[in-house]
Amino acid sequence: MFADRKLPGLAKKLLRHLLPYLATPAWTLQRELRRGGVGMILCQEYEYARFDVVTALGRLLGLPVFATFQGGNWQISRLEKITRPPAIRQCAGLIIGPNTEAARVQAEYRVAPEKIARLPNPLDFTEWQPIPRAEARKTLGLPLDARIAISHGRIDIFRKGLDLLLDAWSRFRAAHPDQDRRLILIGSGDDASKLRSMLCGRHDSSVLWIDRYIRDRPLMRTWLSAADVYVMASRHEGFPVAPLEAMACGLPVVATAVPGVAEIMGDQAPLPGIIAPIGDVSALASALERLLGDIGLSQDLGFRAKKRAQDFSPVSVGTQLRSFLVARANS
Protein backbone atom coordinates (compact mmCIF):
# COMPACT_ATOMS: atom_id res chain seq x y z
CA MET A 1 0.00 0.00 0.00
CA PHE A 2 2.78 2.42 0.94
CA ALA A 3 4.61 1.69 -2.34
CA ASP A 4 1.39 2.29 -4.30
CA ARG A 5 0.98 5.70 -2.70
CA LYS A 6 4.57 6.62 -3.49
CA LEU A 7 4.51 5.42 -7.11
CA PRO A 8 2.83 8.51 -8.66
CA GLY A 9 5.42 10.79 -7.06
CA LEU A 10 8.29 8.63 -8.23
CA ALA A 11 6.78 8.46 -11.70
CA LYS A 12 6.56 12.26 -11.83
CA LYS A 13 10.21 12.61 -10.85
CA LEU A 14 11.27 10.08 -13.46
CA LEU A 15 9.15 11.76 -16.12
CA ARG A 16 10.68 15.16 -15.28
CA HIS A 17 14.13 13.76 -16.04
CA LEU A 18 12.97 12.01 -19.22
CA LEU A 19 10.94 14.86 -20.75
CA PRO A 20 13.94 16.86 -22.04
CA TYR A 21 14.92 13.78 -24.08
CA LEU A 22 11.40 12.96 -25.23
CA ALA A 23 10.97 16.51 -26.56
CA THR A 24 13.12 15.56 -29.57
CA PRO A 25 11.14 13.16 -31.82
CA ALA A 26 14.02 10.90 -32.82
CA TRP A 27 12.00 8.70 -35.21
CA THR A 28 10.55 11.66 -37.12
CA LEU A 29 13.92 13.41 -37.18
CA GLN A 30 15.78 10.43 -38.64
CA ARG A 31 13.11 10.06 -41.32
CA GLU A 32 13.47 13.72 -42.34
CA LEU A 33 17.27 13.52 -42.30
CA ARG A 34 17.19 10.58 -44.69
CA ARG A 35 14.51 12.12 -46.87
CA GLY A 36 16.48 15.36 -47.19
CA GLY A 37 19.80 13.68 -47.89
CA VAL A 38 21.42 15.55 -45.00
CA GLY A 39 25.21 15.23 -44.81
CA MET A 40 25.84 16.66 -41.35
CA ILE A 41 23.88 18.00 -38.36
CA LEU A 42 24.43 21.31 -36.56
CA CYS A 43 22.69 21.38 -33.18
CA GLN A 44 22.02 24.64 -31.35
CA GLU A 45 23.44 24.27 -27.83
CA TYR A 46 25.33 21.21 -26.60
CA GLU A 47 24.26 21.48 -22.95
CA TYR A 48 20.70 20.41 -23.77
CA ALA A 49 19.26 16.89 -23.74
CA ARG A 50 18.36 17.18 -27.43
CA PHE A 51 22.08 17.28 -28.23
CA ASP A 52 22.53 13.87 -26.59
CA VAL A 53 19.61 12.49 -28.60
CA VAL A 54 20.84 13.99 -31.87
CA THR A 55 24.40 12.77 -31.32
CA ALA A 56 23.16 9.23 -30.73
CA LEU A 57 21.01 9.49 -33.86
CA GLY A 58 23.92 10.86 -35.89
CA ARG A 59 26.07 7.94 -34.80
CA LEU A 60 23.32 5.52 -35.85
CA LEU A 61 22.96 7.17 -39.27
CA GLY A 62 26.66 7.76 -39.82
CA LEU A 63 26.27 11.57 -39.83
CA PRO A 64 28.75 13.95 -38.16
CA VAL A 65 27.09 16.07 -35.46
CA PHE A 66 28.26 19.56 -34.50
CA ALA A 67 26.90 21.88 -31.83
CA THR A 68 27.15 25.54 -30.88
CA PHE A 69 27.38 27.43 -27.61
CA GLN A 70 24.45 29.79 -27.04
CA GLY A 71 24.79 30.44 -23.31
CA GLY A 72 23.82 27.12 -21.74
CA ASN A 73 26.27 25.71 -19.21
CA TRP A 74 23.89 24.01 -16.79
CA GLN A 75 21.96 20.75 -16.79
CA ILE A 76 18.24 20.26 -16.14
CA SER A 77 18.02 16.48 -15.80
CA ARG A 78 20.24 14.28 -13.64
CA LEU A 79 20.44 11.91 -16.59
CA GLU A 80 22.53 14.50 -18.42
CA LYS A 81 25.46 13.74 -16.15
CA ILE A 82 25.42 10.27 -17.68
CA THR A 83 24.51 11.05 -21.30
CA ARG A 84 26.39 14.33 -21.87
CA PRO A 85 30.06 13.25 -21.54
CA PRO A 86 29.85 10.49 -24.19
CA ALA A 87 27.79 12.75 -26.46
CA ILE A 88 30.44 15.47 -26.27
CA ARG A 89 33.19 12.96 -26.99
CA GLN A 90 31.30 11.37 -29.92
CA CYS A 91 30.29 14.59 -31.69
CA ALA A 92 32.36 15.85 -34.61
CA GLY A 93 33.03 19.28 -33.17
CA LEU A 94 31.85 22.23 -31.10
CA ILE A 95 31.59 25.90 -32.11
CA ILE A 96 32.31 28.11 -29.10
CA GLY A 97 32.86 31.86 -28.94
CA PRO A 98 34.03 32.73 -25.40
CA ASN A 99 37.47 31.66 -24.15
CA THR A 100 36.07 30.88 -20.72
CA GLU A 101 33.46 28.47 -22.11
CA ALA A 102 35.99 26.72 -24.34
CA ALA A 103 38.25 26.24 -21.32
CA ARG A 104 35.35 24.90 -19.25
CA VAL A 105 34.37 22.35 -21.90
CA GLN A 106 37.96 21.19 -22.35
CA ALA A 107 38.45 20.76 -18.61
CA GLU A 108 35.07 19.21 -17.81
CA TYR A 109 34.75 16.86 -20.78
CA ARG A 110 38.42 16.41 -21.71
CA VAL A 111 37.85 17.58 -25.27
CA ALA A 112 40.83 17.88 -27.59
CA PRO A 113 41.52 21.52 -28.59
CA GLU A 114 41.23 20.72 -32.32
CA LYS A 115 37.64 19.63 -31.75
CA ILE A 116 36.64 23.17 -30.74
CA ALA A 117 36.27 26.04 -33.20
CA ARG A 118 36.65 29.42 -31.50
CA LEU A 119 34.14 31.36 -33.62
CA PRO A 120 31.83 34.28 -32.71
CA ASN A 121 28.28 34.92 -33.86
CA PRO A 122 28.37 36.84 -37.18
CA LEU A 123 26.64 40.15 -37.81
CA ASP A 124 25.35 41.46 -41.14
CA PHE A 125 26.71 44.99 -41.21
CA THR A 126 24.70 46.03 -44.22
CA GLU A 127 21.74 46.27 -41.80
CA TRP A 128 23.59 48.22 -39.10
CA GLN A 129 25.10 51.20 -40.85
CA PRO A 130 24.55 54.24 -38.58
CA ILE A 131 22.76 57.40 -39.59
CA PRO A 132 23.83 60.88 -38.35
CA ARG A 133 23.01 61.31 -34.66
CA ALA A 134 21.20 64.60 -35.17
CA GLU A 135 18.99 63.02 -37.84
CA ALA A 136 18.22 60.02 -35.63
CA ARG A 137 17.28 62.21 -32.68
CA LYS A 138 15.08 64.43 -34.78
CA THR A 139 13.27 61.35 -36.08
CA LEU A 140 12.73 59.98 -32.56
CA GLY A 141 11.96 63.31 -30.88
CA LEU A 142 15.05 63.27 -28.65
CA PRO A 143 16.92 66.44 -27.60
CA LEU A 144 20.13 67.15 -29.50
CA ASP A 145 22.13 68.24 -26.47
CA ALA A 146 21.33 65.31 -24.13
CA ARG A 147 23.86 62.56 -23.42
CA ILE A 148 22.14 59.21 -23.92
CA ALA A 149 22.93 55.63 -22.91
CA ILE A 150 20.95 52.80 -24.48
CA SER A 151 20.37 49.08 -23.92
CA HIS A 152 18.15 46.62 -25.81
CA GLY A 153 17.14 42.99 -25.50
CA ARG A 154 14.96 40.59 -23.56
CA ILE A 155 13.51 41.85 -20.27
CA ASP A 156 14.91 39.27 -17.88
CA ILE A 157 15.75 41.17 -14.69
CA PHE A 158 18.32 38.82 -13.17
CA ARG A 159 20.01 37.38 -16.26
CA LYS A 160 20.27 40.75 -18.02
CA GLY A 161 21.24 42.58 -14.82
CA LEU A 162 18.58 45.26 -15.28
CA ASP A 163 18.37 45.79 -11.52
CA LEU A 164 22.11 46.46 -11.49
CA LEU A 165 21.82 48.84 -14.43
CA LEU A 166 19.05 50.85 -12.78
CA ASP A 167 21.02 51.07 -9.53
CA ALA A 168 24.12 52.21 -11.43
CA TRP A 169 22.06 54.76 -13.32
CA SER A 170 20.62 56.12 -10.07
CA ARG A 171 24.13 56.61 -8.70
CA PHE A 172 25.26 58.29 -11.88
CA ARG A 173 22.23 60.60 -11.96
CA ALA A 174 22.66 61.53 -8.30
CA ALA A 175 26.12 62.86 -9.14
CA HIS A 176 24.75 64.93 -12.07
CA PRO A 177 21.23 66.03 -11.12
CA ASP A 178 21.26 69.19 -13.27
CA GLN A 179 22.59 67.65 -16.49
CA ASP A 180 20.43 66.16 -19.23
CA ARG A 181 21.44 62.50 -19.10
CA ARG A 182 19.05 59.79 -20.32
CA LEU A 183 18.85 56.01 -20.28
CA ILE A 184 16.79 54.25 -22.97
CA LEU A 185 15.74 50.62 -22.47
CA ILE A 186 14.21 48.74 -25.40
CA GLY A 187 12.67 45.29 -25.18
CA SER A 188 10.07 43.12 -23.53
CA GLY A 189 9.82 39.71 -21.91
CA ASP A 190 8.58 37.67 -18.97
CA ASP A 191 9.78 40.25 -16.43
CA ALA A 192 8.09 43.23 -18.10
CA SER A 193 5.58 43.74 -15.27
CA LYS A 194 8.36 43.50 -12.69
CA LEU A 195 10.45 46.09 -14.53
CA ARG A 196 7.43 48.36 -14.78
CA SER A 197 7.00 48.20 -11.01
CA MET A 198 10.69 48.92 -10.47
CA LEU A 199 10.56 51.99 -12.71
CA CYS A 200 7.37 53.29 -11.11
CA GLY A 201 8.97 52.99 -7.69
CA ARG A 202 11.99 55.03 -8.74
CA HIS A 203 10.09 57.99 -10.24
CA ASP A 204 13.04 58.72 -12.56
CA SER A 205 11.98 60.65 -15.66
CA SER A 206 15.46 60.22 -17.17
CA VAL A 207 14.72 56.54 -17.92
CA LEU A 208 12.69 55.78 -21.04
CA TRP A 209 11.50 52.22 -21.58
CA ILE A 210 10.13 51.06 -24.93
CA ASP A 211 8.16 47.99 -23.83
CA ARG A 212 8.33 45.93 -27.01
CA TYR A 213 10.71 44.07 -29.24
CA ILE A 214 11.74 46.25 -32.15
CA ARG A 215 12.10 43.80 -35.02
CA ASP A 216 12.25 46.60 -37.58
CA ARG A 217 16.03 46.80 -37.96
CA PRO A 218 16.11 50.24 -39.61
CA LEU A 219 14.13 51.56 -36.63
CA MET A 220 16.41 49.81 -34.13
CA ARG A 221 19.40 51.21 -36.01
CA THR A 222 17.87 54.68 -35.63
CA TRP A 223 17.60 54.25 -31.86
CA LEU A 224 21.21 53.06 -31.62
CA SER A 225 22.39 55.90 -33.86
CA ALA A 226 20.66 58.39 -31.56
CA ALA A 227 22.62 57.26 -28.48
CA ASP A 228 26.11 58.11 -27.24
CA VAL A 229 26.93 54.94 -25.27
CA TYR A 230 25.69 51.36 -25.21
CA VAL A 231 25.40 49.56 -21.86
CA MET A 232 24.92 45.86 -21.02
CA ALA A 233 24.84 44.87 -17.33
CA SER A 234 24.18 41.14 -17.76
CA ARG A 235 24.99 38.53 -15.15
CA HIS A 236 24.94 35.77 -17.76
CA GLU A 237 25.26 35.62 -21.56
CA GLY A 238 26.34 33.23 -24.28
CA PHE A 239 27.95 35.28 -27.01
CA PRO A 240 25.93 38.53 -26.99
CA VAL A 241 25.03 40.05 -30.34
CA ALA A 242 23.38 43.23 -29.03
CA PRO A 243 26.69 44.99 -28.18
CA LEU A 244 27.98 44.15 -31.67
CA GLU A 245 24.94 45.81 -33.23
CA ALA A 246 25.68 48.91 -31.17
CA MET A 247 29.37 48.84 -32.08
CA ALA A 248 28.50 48.57 -35.77
CA CYS A 249 26.50 51.78 -35.27
CA GLY A 250 29.58 53.48 -33.81
CA LEU A 251 28.78 53.27 -30.09
CA PRO A 252 31.36 52.63 -27.37
CA VAL A 253 30.22 49.85 -25.05
CA VAL A 254 29.98 49.52 -21.28
CA ALA A 255 29.55 45.80 -20.55
CA THR A 256 30.00 43.36 -17.71
CA ALA A 257 32.64 40.66 -17.99
CA VAL A 258 30.25 37.88 -19.08
CA PRO A 259 31.42 35.20 -21.54
CA GLY A 260 31.98 36.64 -25.00
CA VAL A 261 32.54 40.26 -24.01
CA ALA A 262 36.33 40.01 -23.93
CA GLU A 263 36.26 38.47 -27.41
CA ILE A 264 33.95 41.23 -28.65
CA MET A 265 36.17 43.97 -27.26
CA GLY A 266 39.38 42.43 -28.58
CA ASP A 267 42.85 42.84 -27.09
CA GLN A 268 44.15 45.99 -28.77
CA ALA A 269 44.30 49.03 -26.50
CA PRO A 270 42.44 51.22 -26.19
CA LEU A 271 39.44 48.91 -26.13
CA PRO A 272 36.22 50.05 -27.85
CA GLY A 273 34.57 50.42 -24.45
CA ILE A 274 34.83 49.56 -20.77
CA ILE A 275 34.42 46.12 -19.17
CA ALA A 276 33.05 46.09 -15.61
CA PRO A 277 33.05 43.16 -13.16
CA ILE A 278 29.77 41.23 -13.08
CA GLY A 279 27.44 42.58 -10.41
CA ASP A 280 29.58 45.64 -9.64
CA VAL A 281 27.16 48.60 -9.55
CA SER A 282 29.90 51.10 -8.68
CA ALA A 283 32.03 50.03 -11.65
CA LEU A 284 29.03 50.35 -14.00
CA ALA A 285 28.25 53.82 -12.67
CA SER A 286 31.89 54.89 -13.04
CA ALA A 287 32.06 53.59 -16.60
CA LEU A 288 28.89 55.48 -17.54
CA GLU A 289 30.30 58.59 -15.88
CA ARG A 290 33.51 58.33 -17.86
CA LEU A 291 31.97 57.82 -21.29
CA LEU A 292 28.93 60.08 -20.95
CA GLY A 293 31.05 62.78 -19.35
CA ASP A 294 33.82 62.81 -21.95
CA ILE A 295 32.48 63.45 -25.47
CA GLY A 296 35.89 63.19 -27.11
CA LEU A 297 36.66 59.85 -25.46
CA SER A 298 33.28 58.33 -26.31
CA GLN A 299 33.59 59.43 -29.94
CA ASP A 300 37.11 57.99 -30.22
CA LEU A 301 36.09 54.66 -28.68
CA GLY A 302 32.96 54.63 -30.83
CA PHE A 303 35.14 54.89 -33.94
CA ARG A 304 37.24 51.99 -32.68
CA ALA A 305 34.06 50.03 -31.92
CA LYS A 306 32.80 50.40 -35.49
CA LYS A 307 36.14 49.25 -36.87
CA ARG A 308 36.32 46.30 -34.46
CA ALA A 309 32.79 45.15 -35.35
CA GLN A 310 33.88 44.49 -38.94
CA ASP A 311 35.81 41.42 -37.72
CA PHE A 312 32.44 39.73 -37.12
CA SER A 313 31.14 39.94 -40.68
CA PRO A 314 29.34 36.88 -42.12
CA VAL A 315 32.05 36.47 -44.76
CA SER A 316 34.84 36.35 -42.18
CA VAL A 317 33.04 34.05 -39.75
CA GLY A 318 31.45 31.93 -42.48
CA THR A 319 34.77 31.16 -44.16
CA GLN A 320 36.25 29.96 -40.87
CA LEU A 321 33.13 27.94 -40.02
CA ARG A 322 33.06 26.17 -43.39
CA SER A 323 36.72 25.19 -43.10
CA PHE A 324 36.15 23.77 -39.62
CA LEU A 325 33.01 21.80 -40.55
CA VAL A 326 34.56 20.26 -43.66
CA ALA A 327 37.81 19.37 -41.91
CA ARG A 328 36.12 17.81 -38.88
CA ALA A 329 33.44 15.99 -40.89
CA ASN A 330 36.16 14.26 -42.89
CA SER A 331 38.42 13.47 -39.92
C-alpha positions in Angstrom: 0.0 0.0 0.0 2.8 2.4 0.9 4.6 1.7 -2.3 1.4 2.3 -4.3 1.0 5.7 -2.7 4.6 6.6 -3.5 4.5 5.4 -7.1 2.8 8.5 -8.7 5.4 10.8 -7.1 8.3 8.6 -8.2 6.8 8.5 -11.7 6.6 12.3 -11.8 10.2 12.6 -10.8 11.3 10.1 -13.5 9.1 11.8 -16.1 10.7 15.2 -15.3 14.1 13.8 -16.0 13.0 12.0 -19.2 10.9 14.9 -20.7 13.9 16.9 -22.0 14.9 13.8 -24.1 11.4 13.0 -25.2 11.0 16.5 -26.6 13.1 15.6 -29.6 11.1 13.2 -31.8 14.0 10.9 -32.8 12.0 8.7 -35.2 10.5 11.7 -37.1 13.9 13.4 -37.2 15.8 10.4 -38.6 13.1 10.1 -41.3 13.5 13.7 -42.3 17.3 13.5 -42.3 17.2 10.6 -44.7 14.5 12.1 -46.9 16.5 15.4 -47.2 19.8 13.7 -47.9 21.4 15.6 -45.0 25.2 15.2 -44.8 25.8 16.7 -41.3 23.9 18.0 -38.4 24.4 21.3 -36.6 22.7 21.4 -33.2 22.0 24.6 -31.3 23.4 24.3 -27.8 25.3 21.2 -26.6 24.3 21.5 -22.9 20.7 20.4 -23.8 19.3 16.9 -23.7 18.4 17.2 -27.4 22.1 17.3 -28.2 22.5 13.9 -26.6 19.6 12.5 -28.6 20.8 14.0 -31.9 24.4 12.8 -31.3 23.2 9.2 -30.7 21.0 9.5 -33.9 23.9 10.9 -35.9 26.1 7.9 -34.8 23.3 5.5 -35.8 23.0 7.2 -39.3 26.7 7.8 -39.8 26.3 11.6 -39.8 28.8 14.0 -38.2 27.1 16.1 -35.5 28.3 19.6 -34.5 26.9 21.9 -31.8 27.2 25.5 -30.9 27.4 27.4 -27.6 24.5 29.8 -27.0 24.8 30.4 -23.3 23.8 27.1 -21.7 26.3 25.7 -19.2 23.9 24.0 -16.8 22.0 20.8 -16.8 18.2 20.3 -16.1 18.0 16.5 -15.8 20.2 14.3 -13.6 20.4 11.9 -16.6 22.5 14.5 -18.4 25.5 13.7 -16.1 25.4 10.3 -17.7 24.5 11.1 -21.3 26.4 14.3 -21.9 30.1 13.3 -21.5 29.9 10.5 -24.2 27.8 12.7 -26.5 30.4 15.5 -26.3 33.2 13.0 -27.0 31.3 11.4 -29.9 30.3 14.6 -31.7 32.4 15.8 -34.6 33.0 19.3 -33.2 31.8 22.2 -31.1 31.6 25.9 -32.1 32.3 28.1 -29.1 32.9 31.9 -28.9 34.0 32.7 -25.4 37.5 31.7 -24.2 36.1 30.9 -20.7 33.5 28.5 -22.1 36.0 26.7 -24.3 38.3 26.2 -21.3 35.3 24.9 -19.3 34.4 22.3 -21.9 38.0 21.2 -22.4 38.5 20.8 -18.6 35.1 19.2 -17.8 34.7 16.9 -20.8 38.4 16.4 -21.7 37.8 17.6 -25.3 40.8 17.9 -27.6 41.5 21.5 -28.6 41.2 20.7 -32.3 37.6 19.6 -31.7 36.6 23.2 -30.7 36.3 26.0 -33.2 36.6 29.4 -31.5 34.1 31.4 -33.6 31.8 34.3 -32.7 28.3 34.9 -33.9 28.4 36.8 -37.2 26.6 40.1 -37.8 25.3 41.5 -41.1 26.7 45.0 -41.2 24.7 46.0 -44.2 21.7 46.3 -41.8 23.6 48.2 -39.1 25.1 51.2 -40.9 24.6 54.2 -38.6 22.8 57.4 -39.6 23.8 60.9 -38.3 23.0 61.3 -34.7 21.2 64.6 -35.2 19.0 63.0 -37.8 18.2 60.0 -35.6 17.3 62.2 -32.7 15.1 64.4 -34.8 13.3 61.3 -36.1 12.7 60.0 -32.6 12.0 63.3 -30.9 15.0 63.3 -28.7 16.9 66.4 -27.6 20.1 67.1 -29.5 22.1 68.2 -26.5 21.3 65.3 -24.1 23.9 62.6 -23.4 22.1 59.2 -23.9 22.9 55.6 -22.9 20.9 52.8 -24.5 20.4 49.1 -23.9 18.2 46.6 -25.8 17.1 43.0 -25.5 15.0 40.6 -23.6 13.5 41.9 -20.3 14.9 39.3 -17.9 15.8 41.2 -14.7 18.3 38.8 -13.2 20.0 37.4 -16.3 20.3 40.7 -18.0 21.2 42.6 -14.8 18.6 45.3 -15.3 18.4 45.8 -11.5 22.1 46.5 -11.5 21.8 48.8 -14.4 19.1 50.9 -12.8 21.0 51.1 -9.5 24.1 52.2 -11.4 22.1 54.8 -13.3 20.6 56.1 -10.1 24.1 56.6 -8.7 25.3 58.3 -11.9 22.2 60.6 -12.0 22.7 61.5 -8.3 26.1 62.9 -9.1 24.8 64.9 -12.1 21.2 66.0 -11.1 21.3 69.2 -13.3 22.6 67.6 -16.5 20.4 66.2 -19.2 21.4 62.5 -19.1 19.0 59.8 -20.3 18.8 56.0 -20.3 16.8 54.2 -23.0 15.7 50.6 -22.5 14.2 48.7 -25.4 12.7 45.3 -25.2 10.1 43.1 -23.5 9.8 39.7 -21.9 8.6 37.7 -19.0 9.8 40.3 -16.4 8.1 43.2 -18.1 5.6 43.7 -15.3 8.4 43.5 -12.7 10.5 46.1 -14.5 7.4 48.4 -14.8 7.0 48.2 -11.0 10.7 48.9 -10.5 10.6 52.0 -12.7 7.4 53.3 -11.1 9.0 53.0 -7.7 12.0 55.0 -8.7 10.1 58.0 -10.2 13.0 58.7 -12.6 12.0 60.7 -15.7 15.5 60.2 -17.2 14.7 56.5 -17.9 12.7 55.8 -21.0 11.5 52.2 -21.6 10.1 51.1 -24.9 8.2 48.0 -23.8 8.3 45.9 -27.0 10.7 44.1 -29.2 11.7 46.2 -32.2 12.1 43.8 -35.0 12.2 46.6 -37.6 16.0 46.8 -38.0 16.1 50.2 -39.6 14.1 51.6 -36.6 16.4 49.8 -34.1 19.4 51.2 -36.0 17.9 54.7 -35.6 17.6 54.3 -31.9 21.2 53.1 -31.6 22.4 55.9 -33.9 20.7 58.4 -31.6 22.6 57.3 -28.5 26.1 58.1 -27.2 26.9 54.9 -25.3 25.7 51.4 -25.2 25.4 49.6 -21.9 24.9 45.9 -21.0 24.8 44.9 -17.3 24.2 41.1 -17.8 25.0 38.5 -15.1 24.9 35.8 -17.8 25.3 35.6 -21.6 26.3 33.2 -24.3 27.9 35.3 -27.0 25.9 38.5 -27.0 25.0 40.1 -30.3 23.4 43.2 -29.0 26.7 45.0 -28.2 28.0 44.2 -31.7 24.9 45.8 -33.2 25.7 48.9 -31.2 29.4 48.8 -32.1 28.5 48.6 -35.8 26.5 51.8 -35.3 29.6 53.5 -33.8 28.8 53.3 -30.1 31.4 52.6 -27.4 30.2 49.8 -25.0 30.0 49.5 -21.3 29.6 45.8 -20.5 30.0 43.4 -17.7 32.6 40.7 -18.0 30.2 37.9 -19.1 31.4 35.2 -21.5 32.0 36.6 -25.0 32.5 40.3 -24.0 36.3 40.0 -23.9 36.3 38.5 -27.4 34.0 41.2 -28.7 36.2 44.0 -27.3 39.4 42.4 -28.6 42.8 42.8 -27.1 44.1 46.0 -28.8 44.3 49.0 -26.5 42.4 51.2 -26.2 39.4 48.9 -26.1 36.2 50.1 -27.8 34.6 50.4 -24.5 34.8 49.6 -20.8 34.4 46.1 -19.2 33.0 46.1 -15.6 33.0 43.2 -13.2 29.8 41.2 -13.1 27.4 42.6 -10.4 29.6 45.6 -9.6 27.2 48.6 -9.6 29.9 51.1 -8.7 32.0 50.0 -11.6 29.0 50.3 -14.0 28.3 53.8 -12.7 31.9 54.9 -13.0 32.1 53.6 -16.6 28.9 55.5 -17.5 30.3 58.6 -15.9 33.5 58.3 -17.9 32.0 57.8 -21.3 28.9 60.1 -20.9 31.0 62.8 -19.3 33.8 62.8 -22.0 32.5 63.4 -25.5 35.9 63.2 -27.1 36.7 59.8 -25.5 33.3 58.3 -26.3 33.6 59.4 -29.9 37.1 58.0 -30.2 36.1 54.7 -28.7 33.0 54.6 -30.8 35.1 54.9 -33.9 37.2 52.0 -32.7 34.1 50.0 -31.9 32.8 50.4 -35.5 36.1 49.3 -36.9 36.3 46.3 -34.5 32.8 45.2 -35.4 33.9 44.5 -38.9 35.8 41.4 -37.7 32.4 39.7 -37.1 31.1 39.9 -40.7 29.3 36.9 -42.1 32.1 36.5 -44.8 34.8 36.4 -42.2 33.0 34.0 -39.7 31.5 31.9 -42.5 34.8 31.2 -44.2 36.2 30.0 -40.9 33.1 27.9 -40.0 33.1 26.2 -43.4 36.7 25.2 -43.1 36.1 23.8 -39.6 33.0 21.8 -40.5 34.6 20.3 -43.7 37.8 19.4 -41.9 36.1 17.8 -38.9 33.4 16.0 -40.9 36.2 14.3 -42.9 38.4 13.5 -39.9 
